[in-house]
């Protein structure tokens, strides 16, 4: 059982690093899209769709590490304020 926990822990750490790389890629993509649109009128094709996909991957992959660390995620929504 301890061996399985160690494998799950190592796998979740790897997945967490993939989520971090996805976050950095989303940051670079968004910056490139804004700069391209505002300065040279040439946006990155598909930037919105790629950012949405990366956001879903980041959220799903980060949850694995959060669960292994036995932590909680809290989301606050402000609607109609």
C-alpha atoms as one frame of an Amber mdcrd trajectory, in Angstrom:
protein
   0.000   0.000   0.000   2.850   2.373   0.789   4.363   1.725  -2.629   1.076
   2.720  -4.297   0.967   5.949  -2.279   4.501   6.793  -3.356   3.635   6.184
  -7.023   0.518   8.340  -6.744   2.495  11.090  -5.015   5.211  11.094  -7.692
   2.628  11.042 -10.482   0.715  13.948  -8.964   3.944  15.961  -8.601   4.685
  15.389 -12.297   1.149  16.384 -13.273   1.470  19.515 -11.108   4.601  20.496
 -13.027   2.739  20.001 -16.318   0.019  22.338 -15.002   2.659  24.932 -14.148
   4.127  24.755 -17.651   0.606  25.128 -19.060   0.119  28.248 -16.937   3.341
  29.770 -18.253   2.339  28.917 -21.840  -1.051  30.543 -21.309   0.667  33.663
 -19.965   2.997  33.861 -22.954   0.165  33.214 -25.407  -2.046  35.898 -23.883
   0.775  38.453 -23.838   1.676  37.667 -27.448  -1.958  37.981 -28.500  -2.442
  41.349 -26.777   0.846  42.767 -28.040   0.215  41.452 -31.546  -3.301  42.868
 -31.617  -2.493  46.294 -30.178   0.871  47.001 -31.784   0.900  45.344 -35.187
  -2.788  44.453 -35.695  -1.935  40.770 -35.998  -3.569  38.626 -33.283  -2.541
  35.041 -32.595  -5.006  32.779 -34.438  -7.000  30.614 -32.027  -5.591  32.271
 -28.914  -8.936  32.328 -27.100  -9.620  28.650 -27.764  -6.102  27.574 -26.798
  -6.281  29.638 -23.596  -9.615  28.038 -22.694  -8.188  24.555 -23.245  -5.086
  25.352 -21.217  -7.256  26.739 -18.414  -9.206  23.493 -18.213  -6.004  21.422
 -18.234  -4.418  23.609 -15.553  -7.461  23.352 -13.268  -7.809  19.586 -13.675
  -4.115  18.852 -13.244  -3.718  21.145 -10.228  -6.569  19.328  -8.471  -4.547
  16.106  -8.376  -1.773  17.668  -6.305  -4.318  19.451  -4.108  -6.035  16.152
  -3.343  -2.774  14.369  -2.555  -1.796  17.192  -0.171  -5.263  16.879   1.450
  -6.043  20.548   0.899  -9.189  22.309  -0.199 -10.114  24.566  -3.116 -12.409
  27.509  -2.552 -13.940  29.472  -5.411 -15.736  32.760  -4.925 -18.175  34.063
  -7.505 -19.551  37.560  -7.575 -22.686  37.765  -9.630 -24.863  40.811 -10.060
 -22.828  43.081  -7.796
